Amino acid sequence: MFERRMMPRVVPAEGLYARINGKLAARVVDISSFGAKLVLAHSLTPGSPIDVQIPVDSGGEIRVKGRVQRSDI
């Protein structure tokens, strides 16, 4: 299969979880510097803005803003 991504995706070694828009829990399936595949219990509207917070071991979080590209449920 032809890979279209500019940067390779990395699959987390352990379960990696995030919060979406401050309230929805999500599991991070894979991640790169240009995007991530997330699994949520809710559908998100393609094109809508998204705020992703990923906790880190130091007690802080990585926070990025983006846009939903695809959504399946």
C-alpha positions in Angstrom: 0.0 0.0 0.0 1.3 3.5 -0.9 1.9 5.7 2.1 0.7 9.3 1.6 1.8 10.7 5.0 4.7 13.1 5.0 5.9 11.8 8.4 5.8 8.2 9.7 3.3 7.4 12.4 4.5 5.8 15.6 2.4 3.4 17.6 2.7 4.0 21.4 4.4 1.2 23.3 1.8 1.4 26.1 -1.7 2.6 26.2 -1.7 6.3 25.5 -4.8 8.3 26.2 -5.9 11.9 25.5 -8.7 14.3 26.3 -10.5 15.9 23.4 -11.8 19.5 23.7 -11.3 19.2 27.5 -14.0 16.5 28.0 -14.0 13.5 25.7 -11.6 10.6 26.4 -9.7 9.1 23.5 -7.2 6.4 22.9 -4.2 7.3 20.7 -3.7 4.6 18.1 -0.8 6.2 16.3 0.8 9.7 16.2 3.3 11.8 14.2 4.3 15.4 14.1 1.5 16.0 11.6 -1.4 14.1 13.0 -2.8 11.3 15.0 -5.4 8.5 14.9 -7.7 8.6 17.9 -10.4 6.3 19.0 -13.4 7.9 20.7 -16.8 6.7 21.7 -18.3 9.8 20.0 -18.2 10.9 16.4 -16.6 14.2 15.5 -17.6 16.4 12.5 -14.9 16.5 9.8 -13.5 20.0 9.4 -14.3 21.0 13.0 -11.5 22.4 15.2 -10.1 20.1 17.9 -8.1 20.6 21.0 -6.1 17.5 22.1 -4.4 17.2 25.5 -2.1 14.3 26.1 -0.8 13.8 29.7 2.9 13.3 30.3 4.7 11.5 33.2 5.9 14.8 34.7 2.3 15.7 35.6 1.9 18.2 32.7 0.4 17.8 29.3 1.1 18.2 25.6 -1.6 20.3 24.1 -2.2 20.7 20.4 -4.9 22.3 18.2 -5.9 20.9 14.9 -8.8 20.0 12.7 -10.7 16.7 12.3 -9.9 15.1 9.0 -12.0 11.9 9.2 -14.5 10.5 11.6 -16.1 7.0 11.6 -18.3 5.4 14.2 
